[in-house]
């Protein structure tokens, strides 16, 4: 089966390797590029809402509201708290 993988790098490559190992043909076609942009965190926030684990991975070291509760849209995002804990 031919499968288009639209995830950004490096997750797309990891997904492609898994699919290739399963005997599939893979077309890598990332639909977005992940980049860290300058951001300013307000002094007081009550919680963090994350729609993607990639967002948490992109927090600059030492930045962001680390102690606040994290609300995540999916289990993978909720468990990938490398940049938040």
N, CA, C and O atoms as CSV, one atom per row, in Angstrom:
chain,resi,resn,atom,element,x,y,z
A,1,UNK,N,N,0.843,-1.164,0.000
A,1,UNK,CA,C,0.000,0.000,0.000
A,1,UNK,C,C,0.901,1.243,0.000
A,1,UNK,O,O,1.918,1.277,0.692
A,2,UNK,N,N,0.519,2.260,-0.780
A,2,UNK,CA,C,1.230,3.545,-0.762
A,2,UNK,C,C,0.552,4.450,0.239
A,2,UNK,O,O,-0.667,4.617,0.228
A,3,UNK,N,N,1.374,5.041,1.119
A,3,UNK,CA,C,0.839,5.883,2.192
A,3,UNK,C,C,1.587,7.209,2.206
A,3,UNK,O,O,2.818,7.234,2.201
A,4,UNK,N,N,0.843,8.307,2.224
A,4,UNK,CA,C,1.439,9.634,2.363
A,4,UNK,C,C,1.500,9.971,3.842
A,4,UNK,O,O,0.498,9.898,4.553
A,5,UNK,N,N,2.693,10.341,4.295
A,5,UNK,CA,C,2.898,10.739,5.693
A,5,UNK,C,C,3.054,12.253,5.710
A,5,UNK,O,O,3.988,12.793,5.118
A,6,UNK,N,N,2.138,12.934,6.388
A,6,UNK,CA,C,2.127,14.401,6.371
A,6,UNK,C,C,2.663,15.025,7.652
A,6,UNK,O,O,2.637,16.247,7.800
A,7,UNK,N,N,3.146,14.205,8.577
A,7,UNK,CA,C,3.657,14.729,9.849
A,7,UNK,C,C,4.958,15.498,9.618
A,7,UNK,O,O,5.705,15.181,8.693
A,8,UNK,N,N,5.235,16.507,10.452
A,8,UNK,CA,C,6.496,17.238,10.325
A,8,UNK,C,C,7.673,16.371,10.770
A,8,UNK,O,O,7.495,15.378,11.476
A,9,UNK,N,N,8.873,16.759,10.347
A,9,UNK,CA,C,10.086,16.061,10.778
A,9,UNK,C,C,10.336,16.396,12.241
A,9,UNK,O,O,9.987,17.502,12.655
A,10,UNK,N,N,10.906,15.535,13.033
A,10,UNK,CA,C,11.372,14.191,12.710
A,10,UNK,C,C,10.313,13.112,12.883
A,10,UNK,O,O,10.574,11.950,12.570
A,11,UNK,N,N,9.121,13.462,13.374
A,11,UNK,CA,C,8.099,12.440,13.592
A,11,UNK,C,C,7.693,11.753,12.291
A,11,UNK,O,O,7.388,10.561,12.289
A,12,UNK,N,N,7.688,12.490,11.198
A,12,UNK,CA,C,7.321,11.899,9.912
A,12,UNK,C,C,8.273,10.795,9.495
A,12,UNK,O,O,7.847,9.754,8.996
A,13,UNK,N,N,9.576,11.027,9.702
A,13,UNK,CA,C,10.560,10.006,9.345
A,13,UNK,C,C,10.397,8.757,10.202
A,13,UNK,O,O,10.533,7.638,9.707
A,14,UNK,N,N,10.106,8.947,11.494
A,14,UNK,CA,C,9.907,7.798,12.376
A,14,UNK,C,C,8.676,6.994,11.949
A,14,UNK,O,O,8.706,5.764,11.932
A,15,UNK,N,N,7.613,7.689,11.609
A,15,UNK,CA,C,6.411,7.013,11.130
A,15,UNK,C,C,6.696,6.279,9.825
A,15,UNK,O,O,6.238,5.154,9.627
A,16,UNK,N,N,7.455,6.919,8.935
A,16,UNK,CA,C,7.797,6.306,7.648
A,16,UNK,C,C,8.595,5.012,7.846
A,16,UNK,O,O,8.337,4.017,7.170
A,17,UNK,N,N,9.558,5.024,8.766
A,17,UNK,CA,C,10.348,3.809,9.024
A,17,UNK,C,C,9.453,2.659,9.483
A,17,UNK,O,O,9.627,1.519,9.052
A,18,UNK,N,N,8.505,2.964,10.349
A,18,UNK,CA,C,7.587,1.930,10.829
A,18,UNK,C,C,6.754,1.371,9.678
A,18,UNK,O,O,6.567,0.159,9.568
A,19,UNK,N,N,6.262,2.254,8.832
A,19,UNK,CA,C,5.451,1.813,7.692
A,19,UNK,C,C,6.286,1.024,6.686
A,19,UNK,O,O,5.825,0.014,6.155
A,20,UNK,N,N,7.506,1.480,6.423
A,20,UNK,CA,C,8.390,0.755,5.502
A,20,UNK,C,C,8.682,-0.653,6.021
A,20,UNK,O,O,8.711,-1.612,5.250
A,21,UNK,N,N,8.899,-0.768,7.332
A,21,UNK,CA,C,9.151,-2.081,7.932
A,21,UNK,C,C,7.944,-2.999,7.783
A,21,UNK,O,O,8.082,-4.222,7.793
A,22,UNK,N,N,6.771,-2.412,7.645
A,22,UNK,CA,C,5.548,-3.190,7.445
A,22,UNK,C,C,5.272,-3.506,5.986
A,22,UNK,O,O,4.238,-4.083,5.652
A,23,UNK,N,N,6.218,-3.118,5.103
A,23,UNK,CA,C,6.083,-3.455,3.689
A,23,UNK,C,C,5.347,-2.430,2.843
A,23,UNK,O,O,4.999,-2.711,1.696
A,24,UNK,N,N,5.108,-1.256,3.385
A,24,UNK,CA,C,4.391,-0.223,2.646
A,24,UNK,C,C,5.344,0.680,1.878
A,24,UNK,O,O,6.519,0.796,2.227
A,25,UNK,N,N,4.833,1.319,0.833
A,25,UNK,CA,C,5.547,2.391,0.148
A,25,UNK,C,C,5.158,3.686,0.833
A,25,UNK,O,O,3.985,3.913,1.132
A,26,UNK,N,N,6.152,4.539,1.082
A,26,UNK,CA,C,5.877,5.763,1.847
A,26,UNK,C,C,6.250,6.987,1.033
A,26,UNK,O,O,7.315,7.040,0.418
A,27,UNK,N,N,5.368,7.960,1.035
A,27,UNK,CA,C,5.633,9.264,0.437
A,27,UNK,C,C,5.667,10.262,1.590
A,27,UNK,O,O,4.650,10.501,2.242
A,28,UNK,N,N,6.844,10.845,1.837
A,28,UNK,CA,C,6.956,11.864,2.889
A,28,UNK,C,C,6.510,13.199,2.314
A,28,UNK,O,O,7.084,13.681,1.337
A,29,UNK,N,N,5.504,13.787,2.909
A,29,UNK,CA,C,4.960,15.064,2.452
A,29,UNK,C,C,4.568,15.911,3.657
A,29,UNK,O,O,3.382,16.123,3.907
A,30,UNK,N,N,5.571,16.402,4.415
A,30,UNK,CA,C,5.219,17.192,5.604
A,30,UNK,C,C,4.418,18.433,5.226
A,30,UNK,O,O,4.769,19.151,4.290
A,31,UNK,N,N,3.341,18.675,5.963
A,31,UNK,CA,C,2.471,19.811,5.675
A,31,UNK,C,C,2.833,21.053,6.473
A,31,UNK,O,O,2.269,22.124,6.251
A,32,UNK,N,N,3.780,20.911,7.407
A,32,UNK,CA,C,4.213,22.084,8.153
A,32,UNK,C,C,5.647,21.886,8.617
A,32,UNK,O,O,6.161,20.768,8.657
A,33,UNK,N,N,6.265,22.980,8.958
A,33,UNK,CA,C,7.616,22.983,9.501
A,33,UNK,C,C,7.527,23.532,10.915
A,33,UNK,O,O,6.895,24.560,11.155
A,34,UNK,N,N,8.171,22.834,11.851
A,34,UNK,CA,C,8.163,23.297,13.235
A,34,UNK,C,C,9.284,24.299,13.441
A,34,UNK,O,O,10.421,24.063,13.035
A,35,UNK,N,N,8.962,25.401,14.065
A,35,UNK,CA,C,9.956,26.442,14.339
A,35,UNK,C,C,9.633,27.092,15.672
A,35,UNK,O,O,8.470,27.223,16.053
A,36,UNK,N,N,10.678,27.495,16.370
A,36,UNK,CA,C,10.498,28.209,17.626
A,36,UNK,C,C,10.499,29.699,17.343
A,36,UNK,O,O,11.440,30.230,16.754
A,37,UNK,N,N,9.449,30.361,17.761
A,37,UNK,CA,C,9.323,31.801,17.572
A,37,UNK,C,C,9.451,32.495,18.922
A,37,UNK,O,O,9.120,31.918,19.957
A,38,UNK,N,N,9.929,33.724,18.906
A,38,UNK,CA,C,9.997,34.443,20.185
A,38,UNK,C,C,8.603,34.599,20.781
A,38,UNK,O,O,7.642,34.903,20.075
A,39,UNK,N,N,8.511,34.388,22.070
A,39,UNK,CA,C,7.215,34.518,22.737
A,39,UNK,C,C,7.423,35.146,24.103
A,39,UNK,O,O,8.480,35.006,24.718
A,40,UNK,N,N,6.408,35.828,24.555
A,40,UNK,CA,C,6.441,36.432,25.878
A,40,UNK,C,C,5.343,35.797,26.725
A,40,UNK,O,O,4.167,35.846,26.366
A,41,UNK,N,N,5.736,35.200,27.852
A,41,UNK,CA,C,4.757,34.631,28.757
A,41,UNK,C,C,4.287,35.709,29.711
A,41,UNK,O,O,5.112,36.429,30.274
A,42,UNK,N,N,2.989,35.840,29.908
A,42,UNK,CA,C,2.494,36.796,30.904
A,42,UNK,C,C,2.988,36.396,32.293
A,42,UNK,O,O,3.328,35.237,32.530
A,43,UNK,N,N,3.022,37.342,33.186
A,43,UNK,CA,C,3.478,37.064,34.557
A,43,UNK,C,C,2.569,36.066,35.265
A,43,UNK,O,O,3.052,35.236,36.034
A,44,UNK,N,N,1.278,36.132,35.023
A,44,UNK,CA,C,0.348,35.257,35.736
A,44,UNK,C,C,-0.539,34.518,34.743
A,44,UNK,O,O,-1.291,35.127,33.983
A,45,UNK,N,N,-0.435,33.202,34.766
A,45,UNK,CA,C,-1.359,32.363,34.010
A,45,UNK,C,C,-1.854,31.271,34.954
A,45,UNK,O,O,-1.126,30.836,35.846
A,46,UNK,N,N,-3.071,30.840,34.757
A,46,UNK,CA,C,-3.652,29.830,35.640
A,46,UNK,C,C,-3.444,28.410,35.145
A,46,UNK,O,O,-3.459,27.469,35.938
A,47,UNK,N,N,-3.249,28.241,33.826
A,47,UNK,CA,C,-3.089,26.911,33.259
A,47,UNK,C,C,-2.484,27.040,31.865
A,47,UNK,O,O,-2.440,28.126,31.287
A,48,UNK,N,N,-2.020,25.905,31.339
A,48,UNK,CA,C,-1.483,25.843,29.979
A,48,UNK,C,C,-2.350,24.873,29.187
A,48,UNK,O,O,-2.632,23.771,29.658
A,49,UNK,N,N,-2.778,25.270,27.987
A,49,UNK,CA,C,-3.530,24.400,27.087
A,49,UNK,C,C,-2.615,24.064,25.922
A,49,UNK,O,O,-2.146,24.962,25.223
A,50,UNK,N,N,-2.358,22.782,25.707
A,50,UNK,CA,C,-1.478,22.349,24.621
A,50,UNK,C,C,-2.259,21.497,23.634
A,50,UNK,O,O,-2.915,20.529,24.019
A,51,UNK,N,N,-2.185,21.861,22.367
A,51,UNK,CA,C,-2.869,21.087,21.333
A,51,UNK,C,C,-1.921,20.144,20.622
A,51,UNK,O,O,-2.350,19.364,19.771
A,52,UNK,N,N,-0.627,20.199,20.956
A,52,UNK,CA,C,0.360,19.349,20.313
A,52,UNK,C,C,1.568,19.194,21.217
A,52,UNK,O,O,2.009,20.155,21.846
A,53,UNK,N,N,2.103,17.978,21.280
A,53,UNK,CA,C,3.347,17.763,22.028
A,53,UNK,C,C,4.474,18.585,21.421
A,53,UNK,O,O,5.406,18.970,22.127
A,54,UNK,N,N,4.403,18.858,20.121
A,54,UNK,CA,C,5.435,19.679,19.479
A,54,UNK,C,C,5.492,21.072,20.092
A,54,UNK,O,O,6.571,21.656,20.197
A,55,UNK,N,N,4.354,21.605,20.494
A,55,UNK,CA,C,4.343,22.928,21.115
A,55,UNK,C,C,5.141,22.910,22.408
A,55,UNK,O,O,5.895,23.844,22.682
A,56,UNK,N,N,4.985,21.870,23.198
A,56,UNK,CA,C,5.716,21.774,24.455
A,56,UNK,C,C,7.206,21.592,24.217
A,56,UNK,O,O,8.023,22.136,24.959
A,57,UNK,N,N,7.565,20.834,23.194
A,57,UNK,CA,C,8.982,20.623,22.879
A,57,UNK,C,C,9.657,21.906,22.416
A,57,UNK,O,O,10.877,22.035,22.522
A,58,UNK,N,N,8.886,22.851,21.908
A,58,UNK,CA,C,9.443,24.086,21.367
A,58,UNK,C,C,9.591,25.200,22.397
A,58,UNK,O,O,10.120,26.263,22.075
A,59,UNK,N,N,9.137,24.980,23.620
A,59,UNK,CA,C,9.337,26.004,24.635
A,59,UNK,C,C,10.832,26.210,24.862
A,59,UNK,O,O,11.558,25.235,25.053
A,60,UNK,N,N,11.304,27.438,24.845
A,60,UNK,CA,C,12.727,27.668,25.119
A,60,UNK,C,C,13.066,27.228,26.543
A,60,UNK,O,O,12.244,27.359,27.450
A,61,UNK,N,N,14.276,26.709,26.733
A,61,UNK,CA,C,14.704,26.302,28.069
A,61,UNK,C,C,14.562,27.460,29.037
A,61,UNK,O,O,14.954,28.588,28.738
A,62,UNK,N,N,14.000,27.171,30.193
A,62,UNK,CA,C,13.852,28.181,31.221
A,62,UNK,C,C,12.697,29.138,30.998
A,62,UNK,O,O,12.544,30.091,31.763
A,63,UNK,N,N,11.888,28.924,29.989
A,63,UNK,CA,C,10.761,29.818,29.699
A,63,UNK,C,C,9.452,29.067,29.887
A,63,UNK,O,O,9.411,27.838,29.824
A,64,UNK,N,N,8.415,29.800,30.113
A,64,UNK,CA,C,7.088,29.196,30.159
A,64,UNK,C,C,6.585,28.955,31.560
A,64,UNK,O,O,7.359,28.947,32.516
A,65,UNK,N,N,5.288,28.759,31.680
A,65,UNK,CA,C,4.658,28.557,32.984
A,65,UNK,C,C,4.739,27.094,33.411
A,65,UNK,O,O,3.808,26.324,33.177
A,66,UNK,N,N,5.829,26.719,34.024
A,66,UNK,CA,C,6.083,25.314,34.342
A,66,UNK,C,C,5.219,24.762,35.462
A,66,UNK,O,O,4.889,23.577,35.436
A,67,UNK,N,N,4.841,25.567,36.440
A,67,UNK,CA,C,4.155,25.049,37.615
A,67,UNK,C,C,2.640,24.951,37.435
A,67,UNK,O,O,1.970,24.334,38.264
A,68,UNK,N,N,2.094,25.531,36.398
A,68,UNK,CA,C,0.648,25.546,36.220
A,68,UNK,C,C,0.149,24.198,35.686
A,68,UNK,O,O,0.913,23.431,35.099
A,69,UNK,N,N,-1.142,23.921,35.897
A,69,UNK,CA,C,-1.716,22.691,35.342
A,69,UNK,C,C,-1.639,22.691,33.815
A,69,UNK,O,O,-1.723,23.739,33.174
A,70,UNK,N,N,-1.479,21.498,33.250
A,70,UNK,CA,C,-1.431,21.329,31.801
A,70,UNK,C,C,-2.708,20.632,31.350
A,70,UNK,O,O,-3.028,19.545,31.829
A,71,UNK,N,N,-3.433,21.254,30.433
A,71,UNK,CA,C,-4.586,20.638,29.796
A,71,UNK,C,C,-4.174,20.307,28.373
A,71,UNK,O,O,-3.751,21.192,27.628
A,72,UNK,N,N,-4.293,19.036,27.985
A,72,UNK,CA,C,-3.828,18.589,26.679
A,72,UNK,C,C,-4.962,17.922,25.920
A,72,UNK,O,O,-5.863,17.331,26.515
A,73,UNK,N,N,-4.906,18.026,24.585
A,73,UNK,CA,C,-5.966,17.456,23.769
A,73,UNK,C,C,-5.809,15.964,23.540
A,73,UNK,O,O,-6.757,15.306,23.111
A,74,UNK,N,N,-4.637,15.416,23.817
A,74,UNK,CA,C,-4.422,13.996,23.596
A,74,UNK,C,C,-3.466,13.412,24.618
A,74,UNK,O,O,-2.729,14.138,25.284
A,75,UNK,N,N,-3.487,12.096,24.735
A,75,UNK,CA,C,-2.643,11.416,25.715
A,75,UNK,C,C,-1.159,11.627,25.428
A,75,UNK,O,O,-0.381,11.833,26.359
A,76,UNK,N,N,-0.750,11.581,24.160
A,76,UNK,CA,C,0.663,11.773,23.823
A,76,UNK,C,C,1.135,13.165,24.234
A,76,UNK,O,O,2.248,13.323,24.737
A,77,UNK,N,N,0.308,14.154,24.025
A,77,UNK,CA,C,0.668,15.522,24.428
A,77,UNK,C,C,0.741,15.612,25.947
A,77,UNK,O,O,1.655,16.239,26.481
A,78,UNK,N,N,-0.183,15.011,26.633
A,78,UNK,CA,C,-0.208,15.068,28.098
A,78,UNK,C,C,1.000,14.379,28.722
A,78,UNK,O,O,1.491,14.818,29.763
A,79,UNK,N,N,1.480,13.318,28.106
A,79,UNK,CA,C,2.591,12.571,28.691
A,79,UNK,C,C,3.946,13.089,28.259
A,79,UNK,O,O,4.949,12.743,28.882
A,80,UNK,N,N,4.020,13.906,27.214
A,80,UNK,CA,C,5.293,14.455,26.747
A,80,UNK,C,C,5.495,15.828,27.378
A,80,UNK,O,O,5.283,16.854,26.732
A,81,UNK,N,N,5.900,15.840,28.626
A,81,UNK,CA,C,6.020,17.099,29.360
A,81,UNK,C,C,7.469,17.478,29.567
A,81,UNK,O,O,7.774,18.177,30.533
A,82,UNK,N,N,8.385,17.047,28.699
A,82,UNK,CA,C,9.811,17.313,28.853
A,82,UNK,C,C,10.095,18.790,29.122
A,82,UNK,O,O,10.929,19.119,29.966
A,83,UNK,N,N,9.415,19.666,28.420
A,83,UNK,CA,C,9.685,21.086,28.541
A,83,UNK,C,C,8.837,21.760,29.607
A,83,UNK,O,O,8.993,22.955,29.857
A,84,UNK,N,N,7.941,21.009,30.237
A,84,UNK,CA,C,7.005,21.643,31.143
A,84,UNK,C,C,7.267,21.256,32.593
A,84,UNK,O,O,6.880,22.001,33.493
A,85,UNK,N,N,7.902,20.133,32.852
A,85,UNK,CA,C,8.139,19.722,34.236
A,85,UNK,C,C,9.447,20.249,34.740
A,85,UNK,O,O,9.812,20.001,35.889
